[in-house]
């Protein structure tokens, strides 16, 4: 099956609605390649590793959560390591699609929603307002559990160690806020809403102490580890929409 790039691009835009977000990167088509897509690779990030693997399997497109271009990087030249990251895509006419906050936030295939589903959470609501758009999910676990129990569950689900600021294991957890990735400080929003716990990817030194002293359980399971489920949910949705399109997910070893 061949899917036209324009149709694939429109499908992603319609599903993920990037126009709703004030993001710090471009969302959508970042590198233009072949007009017809037969094989698509999905990965968390556009890295040299994922670009070279896309080349190896002869993919026509690479779809990622973390693309190539970020406002905090400023203007970059195509030299050195950045060139080696981009070159396999350009030389092989491979399209690159990147969706950042829209994939974090999506209520069906988003990173936070996908992690909430793994935890069997219910009563899901949008959570974490960022410049007028929600980027996470809040909800309830099937039953109250201790912080140490949730840490163990998360480490199994994420296949990754979890940093945990434990205010008291006697304080049980039922209601949780989730924003995946680098949303360290949003535990404050979870605390303000009266939630029992907050799950994200990263934790700073001061967030560890401040969240613990504020009495909220905070868990950080790794930026990459907490954001590998949304891209897989998106791949599944695309496979359902285009059953003849060849799709593959590539994981990578990233402890951060």
C-alpha positions, 0 to 999 in steps of 0.5 A, spaced: 500 500 500 502 507 498 499 513 502 500 519 499 505 524 503 500 529 503 494 525 505 499 522 511 500 529 513 493 531 513 491 525 517 496 527 522 494 534 523 487 533 523 488 528 529 493 531 533 491 539 532 498 542 532 494 549 531 492 549 539 499 549 542 504 554 543 510 549 542 517 551 542 519 547 536 515 546 529 510 540 529 508 537 522 513 535 516 520 537 518 524 534 512 520 533 506 522 527 502 518 522 498 511 523 495 509 516 496 509 512 503 510 505 503 514 504 510 514 508 516 518 508 522 516 510 529 521 513 534 521 517 540 526 522 537 530 524 531 537 522 532 543 519 528 541 512 531 533 513 528 535 516 522 540 511 520 535 505 522 530 508 517 535 508 512 537 501 513 530 498 513 528 503 507 523 507 510 519 512 506 518 516 513 520 517 520 515 519 525 517 522 532 515 525 538 522 529 539 524 532 532 530 536 529 529 543 531 528 547 537 527 554 539 532 553 545 538 551 540 537 557 535 540 557 528 544 551 527 549 549 521 548 542 518 555 541 520 558 536 525 554 531 529 548 535 527 549 533 519 550 526 521 544 526 524 540 529 518 544 526 512 541 519 512 534 522 511 536 527 506 540 523 502 535 517 502 529 522 501 526 520 507 520 524 510 521 527 517 514 528 521 515 531 529 509 532 534 511 534 540 506 537 545 500 535 541 503 528 542 504 529 549 497 532 550 492 527 545 486 524 549 486 518 545 494 517 543 498 521 547 503 520 552 500 521 558 493 518 556 497 512 554 501 511 561 494 512 564 492 506 560 498 502 563 496 504 570 488 502 569 486 509 571 479 512 570 475 518 571 480 521 566 481 529 565 485 534 562 491 536 566 497 541 566 495 548 562 501 550 558 500 557 555 492 555 554 493 548 552 493 542 557 499 537 556 497 531 561 492 527 564 489 526 571 485 520 574 484 515 579 487 508 580 483 502 581 484 502 588 489 506 593 496 504 594 502 506 597 507 510 594 512 504 594 507 500 591 506 505 585 514 506 584 514 498 583 509 498 578 512 504 574 519 501 574 515 494 571 511 498 566 517 503 564 522 498 564 526 504 567 528 506 574 524 511 578 526 517 582 521 518 588 520 523 593 516 520 598 513 524 603 510 518 607 508 511 605 502 511 610 499 517 605 496 512 600 495 514 593 489 514 589 488 520 584 494 522 580 496 527 575 501 525 569 505 530 564 511 526 561 518 528 559 521 534 562 515 537 566 519 537 573 515 543 576 508 541 574 507 537 581 505 544 584 499 544 579 497 537 582 498 539 589 494 545 588 488 540 585 489 536 591 491 530 587 495 525 591 501 524 586 504 526 580 508 522 575 513 525 570 520 524 566 525 528 570 526 531 577 530 536 579 534 537 586 529 542 589 523 539 586 525 533 590 525 536 596 519 541 595 514 536 593 516 531 599 515 537 604 509 539 600 506 532 602 505 530 595 508 523 592 512 525 586 515 520 581 520 521 575 521 515 570 525 518 565 524 522 559 525 517 554 521 512 558 515 516 559 514 518 552 515 511 548 508 509 549 504 515 545 508 514 539 506 507 539 499 509 540 500 513 534 503 508 530 497 503 532 492 508 530 495 509 523 496 502 522 488 501 523 487 507 518 492 504 513 492 497 514 496 496 508 502 501 510 508 497 513 509 500 520 515 499 525 517 502 532 524 503 534 526 503 541 533 506 543 537 506 550 536 512 553 537 512 561 535 520 561 
